Amino acid sequence: MKPIAFHHLCHTLTEGEHVRPTVHMSVTEQVFIFLHIIGHNVRFRVMGSRIYRSTETVHRYFKVVLRGVLKLYRALIRLRSEDTPPEIRNSRRFYPYFKDCVGAIDGTHVRASVPPEIQGRFRGRKDGTTQNVLAAISFDLKFTYVLDGWEGSAHDSRVLNDAFARTGGFSIPNGKFYLGDAGYGNKNGILSPYRSVRYHLKEFSDRPPENAQELFNLRHSSLRTTIE
């Protein structure tokens, strides 16, 4: 992060009274602690030893900044207008077939440190323990929704259903949809490819689409690739 962006974040958090300076720590140091921990996956104890602060102090101020950053959500994370994205409108391959598409969803596995007694649930397709994190991304490469916390063993469709069910959770404008892979299945607001049909771009490198389903899958995959 560039210094100007760092200081802008500190100013925004202070101006909104989301983070306040204390007798013991400035806003700048609080934000530095938070960013260093999430950016480098540093443990509270290790962070404390580096800046000569107790583990309890680091943990307390980390949570203060975390709550402050979460309060910025509604001001900073906004859905695009309901107009057709230019990435689709200006492409003969995608328009008008995907004119109501507003982005894509995908799951990613993020390493997680969890107690030994529950590690089994967090072991999924990747090595070690992970969280299965759902992300929705628009065509201008902005995150419009993120849900973390699910065990690495959780199926993608289960994570998505939870995102829909939560109060203030994942919301899709009426008549619009996101692209998802086959693991999510077709449902209201989610368009997935045909199963048991060629899908990934490399599968079409030697042989072009031979029927309507393959052509749809190729264009679906091509459009998702623009945000991956």
C-alpha positions, 0 to 999 in steps of 0.5 A: 500500500502506498503511503498516500492510501494508508494515510487516506484510510487512517483519515477516513476511519478517524473522520467517521469516528470508527477508530479513535486515538487513545492515550496508549496508541495513535490511529496510525499505529492501530491501522498499521497493526491491522494491515500488517496482520491481514497482509502478512498472516502474522500472529498476534504474539509475533506482531506484539514482539515486533512492536513491543506491545503485549499480545492482548493489546495487539488483539484489542486494537486489531478488533477495533480497526476491523470493526471500523473497516466493516462499517465502511462497507455501505459507503465503499461497496456499491453495486453497479447500475443495472445497465448492461456492463460495457464489457458485454454490450460491446462484444458480439460474443456476449451481447445480447446473450448475457446482457443481464449478467452483472458479474461472476461468483467463485469460491477460493480456499484461504489458509486458516489456523483453527484448533486441533479438535475441529481441523477435520472440518477445515480440510478440503481440496487443498493441503492443510486447513482452509476456509471456503470463501465466496466472492462475487466480482463485477466486470470492472474487477470490484468485489460486490460481496464476500462471505468467509468463515465456512470450513474448507470441506463445505461444498460451494453450493452450501456456502452460496445458499448461506450467503442468500439466507443471511440477513443483509446477505448476498442480494442480486437485482431482479432480472439480473444474474451472476455466472457461476461454475457447475458446482453452484448449479442453476438457481435464481440469479445464478447461471451455471454451464451445462454439465458433462459438456466441454467447458474450459477454454483449453478444451476447445483449443483443438476442436471448436464447439460442435453444438449449441450447448458447447457454444454456450459453455465456451462463451460462459467460460470466456466471460468468466475468464475476463474477471478471473 
